[in-house]
Amino acid sequence: MYAPERQQEILRIARETGRVDVPSLAEEFQVTAETVRRDLKALDRAGLVRRVHGGAIPAGRLDFEPDLAEREATAAGEKDAIARAALAELPADGSVIIDAGTTAARLAALLPLESTLTVVTHALPVAARLADHPGIALHLIGGRVRHRTRAAVDAWALRAYGEIHADVAFLATNGFSLDGGLTTPDLAEAAVKRAAAAAARRVVLLADSGKYGQRHFARFADLSAVDLLITDAGLADDDARAIEEAGPAVVRA
């Protein structure tokens, strides 16, 4: 099968199922994963699909948002490495905001027992991991809970974040890019992320390299609003340099 034929078939599958992933396509067409990635890149350049971590979705589906279980299983090793690297950014006896997101939840799970911090979060998975931590003063922000992310949103959450000043906010995102900034599919979730970033003296973005270049419907910050990006070794040198020129320092775990 020639590349244009394969790409046409990939597009058909994406439109029928709503999403395609690299391993399945490689098995389906008996080609390497790198060949599939080139196909997806070509389709993305043509505006026919939008690449997401591990695969692609049909163009126009900027509201696509995988559920929590799927996101937990995606890039698990990279997220673990990012969370471990983020431990170095914790203040001593200070206050932190931990955003909703699977990498942020991994950071919460890794907080050492000897940590003495004030932690503010609107994410139920983060709160569940820290509820029994002996050294954490946990503040759970309320609001309407989105089932897909288990995060509180809307007016209550926004009002609460407007009343605090934390040392560090550890933010998560669905996508980040030089021109698109930090984005997520849901407007209400974006508003809370924006408020969380504004409530901290320093902003640390936790995002695996597969999210670089992705743009979703709701934009909540520019890269210049981020002080530090912690990502994984999959981010290319040129991309890391371009991001640093836009503002944030980059650590590749």
GULUM-297844 format. One record per residue (C-alpha): x, y, z; residue number from 1. Coordinates in steps of 0.1 Angstrom, whole numbers, plus 5000, padded with zeros to 4 digits. Layout:
<sites>
+------+------+------+-----+
!    u !    v !    w ! pos !
+------+------+------+-----+
!    X !    Y !    Z ! NUM !
...
+------+------+------+-----+
</sites>
This chain:
<sites>
+------+------+------+-----+
!    u !    v !    w ! pos !
+------+------+------+-----+
! 5000 ! 5000 ! 5000 !   1 !
! 5013 ! 5034 ! 4990 !   2 !
! 5015 ! 5062 ! 5016 !   3 !
! 4986 ! 5082 ! 5002 !   4 !
! 4964 ! 5052 ! 5002 !   5 !
! 4974 ! 5044 ! 5038 !   6 !
! 4968 ! 5079 ! 5048 !   7 !
! 4933 ! 5079 ! 5032 !   8 !
! 4925 ! 5048 ! 5052 !   9 !
! 4938 ! 5063 ! 5084 !  10 !
! 4916 ! 5093 ! 5079 !  11 !
! 4885 ! 5071 ! 5073 !  12 !
! 4892 ! 5052 ! 5105 !  13 !
! 4897 ! 5084 ! 5125 !  14 !
! 4864 ! 5098 ! 5112 !  15 !
! 4845 ! 5066 ! 5120 !  16 !
! 4859 ! 5059 ! 5154 !  17 !
! 4867 ! 5095 ! 5166 !  18 !
! 4904 ! 5087 ! 5173 !  19 !
! 4933 ! 5066 ! 5161 !  20 !
! 4964 ! 5055 ! 5179 !  21 !
! 4999 ! 5048 ! 5166 !  22 !
! 5003 ! 5012 ! 5179 !  23 !
! 4970 ! 5000 ! 5165 !  24 !
! 4976 ! 5016 ! 5131 !  25 !
! 5011 ! 5002 ! 5129 !  26 !
! 4997 ! 4967 ! 5135 !  27 !
! 4968 ! 4973 ! 5111 !  28 !
! 4990 ! 4983 ! 5082 !  29 !
! 5021 ! 4962 ! 5091 !  30 !
! 5044 ! 4992 ! 5092 !  31 !
! 5066 ! 5008 ! 5118 !  32 !
! 5053 ! 5033 ! 5144 !  33 !
! 5076 ! 5059 ! 5129 !  34 !
! 5059 ! 5054 ! 5095 !  35 !
! 5025 ! 5059 ! 5111 !  36 !
! 5037 ! 5091 ! 5128 !  37 !
! 5048 ! 5105 ! 5095 !  38 !
! 5014 ! 5097 ! 5080 !  39 !
! 4997 ! 5115 ! 5109 !  40 !
! 5020 ! 5144 ! 5105 !  41 !
! 5012 ! 5147 ! 5068 !  42 !
! 4974 ! 5145 ! 5076 !  43 !
! 4978 ! 5171 ! 5103 !  44 !
! 4997 ! 5195 ! 5080 !  45 !
! 4968 ! 5190 ! 5055 !  46 !
! 4943 ! 5200 ! 5082 !  47 !
! 4925 ! 5167 ! 5081 !  48 !
! 4934 ! 5154 ! 5116 !  49 !
! 4948 ! 5170 ! 5148 !  50 !
! 4976 ! 5151 ! 5164 !  51 !
! 4972 ! 5142 ! 5201 !  52 !
! 4995 ! 5122 ! 5223 !  53 !
! 4998 ! 5087 ! 5209 !  54 !
! 4977 ! 5093 ! 5179 !  55 !
! 4953 ! 5117 ! 5163 !  56 !
! 4916 ! 5129 ! 5162 !  57 !
! 4896 ! 5142 ! 5132 !  58 !
! 4901 ! 5179 ! 5126 !  59 !
! 4875 ! 5201 ! 5141 !  60 !
! 4872 ! 5180 ! 5173 !  61 !
! 4889 ! 5205 ! 5195 !  62 !
! 4865 ! 5196 ! 5223 !  63 !
! 4879 ! 5161 ! 5225 !  64 !
! 4889 ! 5152 ! 5260 !  65 !
! 4899 ! 5116 ! 5270 !  66 !
! 4885 ! 5104 ! 5303 !  67 !
! 4906 ! 5101 ! 5335 !  68 !
! 4914 ! 5064 ! 5332 !  69 !
! 4927 ! 5069 ! 5296 !  70 !
! 4948 ! 5098 ! 5306 !  71 !
! 4962 ! 5079 ! 5336 !  72 !
! 4975 ! 5052 ! 5313 !  73 !
! 4990 ! 5076 ! 5287 !  74 !
! 5027 ! 5084 ! 5289 !  75 !
! 5028 ! 5069 ! 5324 !  76 !
! 5066 ! 5066 ! 5326 !  77 !
! 5071 ! 5102 ! 5314 !  78 !
! 5046 ! 5115 ! 5339 !  79 !
! 5063 ! 5097 ! 5367 !  80 !
! 5096 ! 5112 ! 5358 !  81 !
! 5081 ! 5147 ! 5355 !  82 !
! 5065 ! 5143 ! 5389 !  83 !
! 5098 ! 5132 ! 5405 !  84 !
! 5116 ! 5162 ! 5390 !  85 !
! 5089 ! 5186 ! 5403 !  86 !
! 5097 ! 5176 ! 5439 !  87 !
! 5128 ! 5199 ! 5436 !  88 !
! 5105 ! 5229 ! 5431 !  89 !
! 5086 ! 5225 ! 5463 !  90 !
! 5091 ! 5254 ! 5488 !  91 !
! 5103 ! 5247 ! 5523 !  92 !
! 5074 ! 5250 ! 5547 !  93 !
! 5055 ! 5271 ! 5521 !  94 !
! 5022 ! 5269 ! 5502 !  95 !
! 5015 ! 5253 ! 5468 !  96 !
! 4986 ! 5250 ! 5445 !  97 !
! 4983 ! 5216 ! 5427 !  98 !
! 4961 ! 5217 ! 5396 !  99 !
! 4938 ! 5190 ! 5383 ! 100 !
! 4957 ! 5166 ! 5360 ! 101 !
! 4972 ! 5131 ! 5361 ! 102 !
! 5008 ! 5143 ! 5363 ! 103 !
! 4999 ! 5168 ! 5391 ! 104 !
! 4982 ! 5139 ! 5409 ! 105 !
! 5014 ! 5119 ! 5406 ! 106 !
! 5033 ! 5148 ! 5422 ! 107 !
! 5008 ! 5148 ! 5451 ! 108 !
! 5014 ! 5110 ! 5456 ! 109 !
! 5051 ! 5115 ! 5458 ! 110 !
! 5052 ! 5142 ! 5485 ! 111 !
! 5076 ! 5129 ! 5512 ! 112 !
! 5061 ! 5121 ! 5546 ! 113 !
! 5084 ! 5147 ! 5561 ! 114 !
! 5069 ! 5175 ! 5539 ! 115 !
! 5053 ! 5203 ! 5558 ! 116 !
! 5033 ! 5223 ! 5533 ! 117 !
! 5000 ! 5241 ! 5528 ! 118 !
! 4984 ! 5226 ! 5497 ! 119 !
! 4955 ! 5241 ! 5479 ! 120 !
! 4937 ! 5221 ! 5452 ! 121 !
! 4904 ! 5219 ! 5433 ! 122 !
! 4911 ! 5184 ! 5422 ! 123 !
! 4895 ! 5155 ! 5440 ! 124 !
! 4922 ! 5129 ! 5430 ! 125 !
! 4949 ! 5152 ! 5444 ! 126 !
! 4929 ! 5158 ! 5476 ! 127 !
! 4923 ! 5120 ! 5480 ! 128 !
! 4961 ! 5114 ! 5478 ! 129 !
! 4969 ! 5140 ! 5504 ! 130 !
! 4940 ! 5137 ! 5529 ! 131 !
! 4959 ! 5114 ! 5552 ! 132 !
! 4994 ! 5130 ! 5548 ! 133 !
! 5006 ! 5139 ! 5583 ! 134 !
! 5025 ! 5171 ! 5573 ! 135 !
! 5001 ! 5186 ! 5548 ! 136 !
! 4976 ! 5214 ! 5557 ! 137 !
! 4951 ! 5206 ! 5529 ! 138 !
! 4926 ! 5231 ! 5515 ! 139 !
! 4901 ! 5217 ! 5491 ! 140 !
! 4884 ! 5242 ! 5469 ! 141 !
! 4848 ! 5235 ! 5460 ! 142 !
! 4825 ! 5241 ! 5431 ! 143 !
! 4807 ! 5221 ! 5405 ! 144 !
! 4828 ! 5189 ! 5399 ! 145 !
! 4834 ! 5179 ! 5363 ! 146 !
! 4830 ! 5142 ! 5360 ! 147 !
! 4856 ! 5138 ! 5333 ! 148 !
! 4885 ! 5154 ! 5353 ! 149 !
! 4871 ! 5152 ! 5389 ! 150 !
! 4879 ! 5189 ! 5392 ! 151 !
! 4859 ! 5217 ! 5408 ! 152 !
! 4850 ! 5246 ! 5385 ! 153 !
! 4828 ! 5277 ! 5382 ! 154 !
! 4822 ! 5306 ! 5406 ! 155 !
! 4830 ! 5290 ! 5439 ! 156 !
! 4864 ! 5278 ! 5427 ! 157 !
! 4872 ! 5311 ! 5410 ! 158 !
! 4863 ! 5331 ! 5441 ! 159 !
! 4884 ! 5310 ! 5464 ! 160 !
! 4915 ! 5312 ! 5442 ! 161 !
! 4910 ! 5350 ! 5442 ! 162 !
! 4915 ! 5350 ! 5480 ! 163 !
! 4949 ! 5333 ! 5483 ! 164 !
! 4986 ! 5339 ! 5475 ! 165 !
! 5006 ! 5307 ! 5472 ! 166 !
! 5043 ! 5303 ! 5466 ! 167 !
! 5041 ! 5279 ! 5437 ! 168 !
! 5013 ! 5267 ! 5414 ! 169 !
! 5019 ! 5234 ! 5397 ! 170 !
! 4998 ! 5236 ! 5366 ! 171 !
! 4986 ! 5209 ! 5341 ! 172 !
! 4975 ! 5213 ! 5306 ! 173 !
! 4960 ! 5194 ! 5277 ! 174 !
! 4982 ! 5211 ! 5252 ! 175 !
! 5009 ! 5238 ! 5249 ! 176 !
! 5026 ! 5255 ! 5220 ! 177 !
! 5045 ! 5287 ! 5211 ! 178 !
! 5016 ! 5304 ! 5194 ! 179 !
! 4987 ! 5287 ! 5211 ! 180 !
! 4999 ! 5290 ! 5247 ! 181 !
! 4984 ! 5266 ! 5273 ! 182 !
! 4950 ! 5251 ! 5263 ! 183 !
! 4923 ! 5227 ! 5275 ! 184 !
! 4890 ! 5216 ! 5259 ! 185 !
! 4867 ! 5231 ! 5286 ! 186 !
! 4861 ! 5268 ! 5292 ! 187 !
! 4851 ! 5264 ! 5328 ! 188 !
! 4882 ! 5243 ! 5335 ! 189 !
! 4904 ! 5269 ! 5317 ! 190 !
! 4890 ! 5297 ! 5339 ! 191 !
! 4900 ! 5278 ! 5371 ! 192 !
! 4935 ! 5271 ! 5358 ! 193 !
! 4939 ! 5308 ! 5349 ! 194 !
! 4928 ! 5317 ! 5384 ! 195 !
! 4951 ! 5292 ! 5400 ! 196 !
! 4981 ! 5306 ! 5380 ! 197 !
! 4972 ! 5341 ! 5391 ! 198 !
! 4971 ! 5330 ! 5427 ! 199 !
! 5008 ! 5320 ! 5429 ! 200 !
! 5041 ! 5338 ! 5429 ! 201 !
! 5056 ! 5312 ! 5407 ! 202 !
! 5041 ! 5289 ! 5380 ! 203 !
! 5055 ! 5255 ! 5372 ! 204 !
! 5039 ! 5237 ! 5342 ! 205 !
! 5040 ! 5199 ! 5343 ! 206 !
! 5034 ! 5186 ! 5308 ! 207 !
! 5047 ! 5156 ! 5289 ! 208 !
! 5063 ! 5162 ! 5255 ! 209 !
! 5034 ! 5146 ! 5236 ! 210 !
! 5013 ! 5176 ! 5245 ! 211 !
! 5037 ! 5201 ! 5228 ! 212 !
! 5022 ! 5215 ! 5196 ! 213 !
! 4986 ! 5206 ! 5206 ! 214 !
! 4959 ! 5233 ! 5208 ! 215 !
! 4925 ! 5229 ! 5223 ! 216 !
! 4894 ! 5251 ! 5224 ! 217 !
! 4900 ! 5271 ! 5256 ! 218 !
! 4932 ! 5290 ! 5261 ! 219 !
! 4941 ! 5299 ! 5297 ! 220 !
! 4977 ! 5312 ! 5296 ! 221 !
! 5006 ! 5322 ! 5274 ! 222 !
! 5039 ! 5304 ! 5277 ! 223 !
! 5053 ! 5337 ! 5290 ! 224 !
! 5032 ! 5333 ! 5322 ! 225 !
! 5051 ! 5301 ! 5331 ! 226 !
! 5083 ! 5303 ! 5350 ! 227 !
! 5094 ! 5267 ! 5346 ! 228 !
! 5083 ! 5239 ! 5323 ! 229 !
! 5090 ! 5204 ! 5335 ! 230 !
! 5086 ! 5179 ! 5307 ! 231 !
! 5103 ! 5146 ! 5295 ! 232 !
! 5133 ! 5138 ! 5274 ! 233 !
! 5110 ! 5134 ! 5243 ! 234 !
! 5110 ! 5172 ! 5238 ! 235 !
! 5135 ! 5180 ! 5210 ! 236 !
! 5164 ! 5204 ! 5217 ! 237 !
! 5152 ! 5229 ! 5191 ! 238 !
! 5117 ! 5229 ! 5207 ! 239 !
! 5132 ! 5234 ! 5242 ! 240 !
! 5152 ! 5263 ! 5230 ! 241 !
! 5122 ! 5279 ! 5214 ! 242 !
! 5102 ! 5275 ! 5245 ! 243 !
! 5129 ! 5291 ! 5267 ! 244 !
! 5130 ! 5320 ! 5243 ! 245 !
! 5093 ! 5325 ! 5249 ! 246 !
! 5099 ! 5328 ! 5287 ! 247 !
! 5100 ! 5297 ! 5308 ! 248 !
! 5130 ! 5277 ! 5318 ! 249 !
! 5128 ! 5241 ! 5306 ! 250 !
! 5137 ! 5209 ! 5326 ! 251 !
! 5136 ! 5176 ! 5307 ! 252 !
! 5133 ! 5148 ! 5332 ! 253 !
+------+------+------+-----+
</sites>
